[in-house]
Amino acid sequence: MTTFDDRERAFENMYARDQEMQFKVVARRDRLMGLWAAKLMGLTEVEADGYARDLVRSDFEEAGDEIVVRKLLGDLTSAGVECDEAQIRDALEHKTVEARRQMMESQG
């Protein structure tokens, strides 16, 4: 092995760890968003937990923030909650920061 091979492997490992962390942060963020929306819709604790799981699952089916924003906007509007896309995107940013903080705290 050469030093170049070692460095390349180290960068590949670092990239894989970063991607795994990002995946976990997004999944946690989606769960937090689901709980946030469920509270706005007045769902029970059991319903809120199920809704949050469904939101996380929807992001697995079609990756990206847009599916989460569309689902939340549709569900909140259907529930009669006054909310627009800007409010959802703002909450998305805040929940991303919160999810990242929670992940960092859980890793010690």
C-alpha positions in Angstrom: 0.0 0.0 0.0 1.1 3.5 -0.7 0.5 6.6 1.2 -1.8 7.7 -1.6 -3.9 4.5 -1.2 -4.1 5.1 2.5 -5.3 8.7 2.1 -7.8 7.6 -0.6 -9.3 5.0 1.7 -9.4 7.5 4.6 -11.3 10.0 2.5 -13.7 7.3 1.3 -14.3 6.3 4.9 -14.9 9.9 6.0 -17.3 10.4 3.1 -19.2 7.3 4.0 -19.5 8.4 7.7 -20.6 11.9 6.6 -23.3 10.4 4.3 -24.5 8.1 7.1 -24.7 11.0 9.5 -26.6 13.2 7.0 -29.1 10.3 6.4 -29.7 10.0 10.2 -30.1 13.8 10.6 -32.7 13.9 7.8 -34.6 11.0 9.2 -34.6 12.6 12.7 -35.5 15.9 11.2 -38.5 14.4 9.4 -39.7 12.7 12.6 -39.4 16.1 14.4 -41.4 17.7 11.6 -44.0 15.1 11.8 -44.4 15.6 15.5 -44.6 19.4 15.0 -47.3 19.1 12.3 -49.2 16.5 14.4 -49.3 19.0 17.3 -50.7 21.7 15.0 -53.3 19.3 13.7 -54.3 18.3 17.3 -53.5 14.7 16.9 -53.2 12.4 19.9 -49.8 11.1 21.0 -50.3 7.8 19.3 -51.6 9.4 16.2 -48.7 11.9 16.2 -46.2 9.0 16.5 -47.8 7.2 13.5 -47.9 10.4 11.5 -44.2 11.1 12.2 -43.3 7.6 11.1 -45.3 8.1 7.9 -43.5 11.3 7.1 -40.1 9.7 7.6 -41.2 6.8 5.3 -42.5 9.2 2.6 -39.0 10.8 2.5 -37.5 7.3 1.8 -39.9 6.7 -1.1 -38.9 10.0 -2.8 -35.8 11.6 -1.4 -35.6 15.3 -0.9 -37.2 18.1 1.0 -39.8 18.8 -1.6 -41.8 15.7 -0.8 -41.8 16.5 2.9 -42.9 20.1 2.2 -45.7 19.0 -0.1 -47.0 16.3 2.2 -47.0 18.7 5.2 -48.6 21.5 3.4 -51.3 19.2 2.0 -52.0 17.5 5.4 -52.0 20.8 7.4 -54.3 22.4 4.8 -56.6 19.4 4.9 -56.7 19.6 8.7 -57.7 23.3 8.5 -54.4 24.6 9.9 -53.4 28.0 8.7 -49.9 27.4 7.4 -48.0 28.2 4.2 -44.9 26.9 2.5 -42.7 29.5 4.0 -43.6 28.5 7.5 -43.0 24.9 6.8 -39.6 25.6 5.2 -38.7 27.7 8.3 -39.7 24.9 10.6 -37.7 22.5 8.4 -34.6 24.6 8.9 -35.1 24.8 12.7 -35.8 21.0 13.0 -32.7 20.3 10.9 -30.6 22.2 13.4 -32.3 20.5 16.3 -31.9 17.0 14.7 -28.2 17.7 14.1 -27.7 18.9 17.7 -29.5 15.7 19.0 -27.3 13.5 16.9 -24.1 15.2 18.1 -25.3 14.9 21.7 -26.1 11.2 21.3 -22.6 10.5 20.0 -21.1 11.9 23.1 
